Structure formats: C-alpha cells, structure tokens
Amino acid sequence: MLKDIVVHVDDEQLARAPARLAAGLAARHKAQLLGVHCLNMPSLPSFVDVEIPDSVRRAQHEMFEHAAEAAHRTFVAACEEAGTTGEWQCETGSPAHLLARHAMVADLVIVRRTKADSAGQMPASLAGDLVLGSRRPALVVPPEWEGSDLAGPITVAWNGTPESARALSDALPLLAGAAAAHVVW
C-alpha cells in the first residue's frame, strides 16, 4: 500500500501527466501527496556573477517565480481533478538532490523523463540520478505520455542488488494494476 507519494512538478505543460498520475494514485491509495518544484538557479563563477546587472537578476528571479506559480497551479488542478489534496513545496537547489531527499521518506517518487536535447528543461539524467540516489521506487513518466493511470505496461529496472529487491517489493502495489511488467536487467 502506498502511503506517501512525491511528484516533481517542473513545468506547467509537461508536468501535467506526472501530476495527474500522482494525484490519481494518492486518491486511490488514500496516500499523502507532496508536489515539489525545484528552482535550479544557475551557478556562475564569481567573476561572471558580479558583472550581471541587477535588472537581469530581477528578471531571472521573476521568470523563476512565474514558472513556480504555474507549476503550483498544475499541481492544484491535478489534485482537484482526482478529488484529493496535497502539500506543495518550492525549493532552491539541485532537483536530483532535493527529490532524492524527499524520496527517502516516500513510498514512491514520480518524475517525467525528458529528451536529452530539451534545452532549459529538467536535466536528462535526473530520472537516473533519482533512481540510483534514492533507493526507492521511482516512476518515470515518458514525455509523450498523456495517461492518468497505470493500466498499460510497466518497465522495471533490475540489477540484482538488495536495493533493487527492496524497490521492486515496494512497487508491488503499482505492478498489480499494470497490463504487463517488463524487467530490464
């Protein structure tokens, strides 16, 4: 049984499917839901950072705030559609680090997979970093997926370690409703 679900809501448009899926699972399992938006501020060398005008900094800050507000609206809409509620957190830092920290105390973390060439979006390695860093079940939603449940096939990554066994065992509530489960070794 799922009790705590974390979903990464990074983009107003692209995060709709992961948010809807997470809210639907939370409603079905009567689980706590946490939506997380990560403000991944670019890190610049100090000799570059001091040359950036305040007007550019303010514009960048406003852009990040707008993106966070849009992501929050996406999360709230998904919760309302599923008939559930969730907690929202907007944090500054590396998405992989922040989500792995939240995932350690969750039964499931949901992220979307991005294409390697999608500039300005979530790093392509986030899903892999999260799976390896959190040691918890992670559901990686393909970018083109528009569903809201797990009725289709599920792919399970397996490497024979105790962590894989634990994550697979923890993911059994998800696998029970899938049309098929494919194991990738």
Secondary structure as UniProt FT lines:
FT   STRAND          4..8
FT   TURN            12..15
FT   HELIX           16..29
FT   STRAND          32..39
FT   HELIX           46..49
FT   TURN            50..51
FT   HELIX           54..82
FT   STRAND          87..92
FT   HELIX           95..103
FT   TURN            104..105
FT   STRAND          108..112
FT   TURN            116..117
FT   TURN            119..120
FT   TURN            124..125
FT   HELIX           126..134
FT   STRAND          138..141
FT   TURN            143..144
FT   STRAND          153..157
FT   HELIX           162..170
FT   HELIX           172..175
FT   TURN            176..177
FT   STRAND          180..184
//
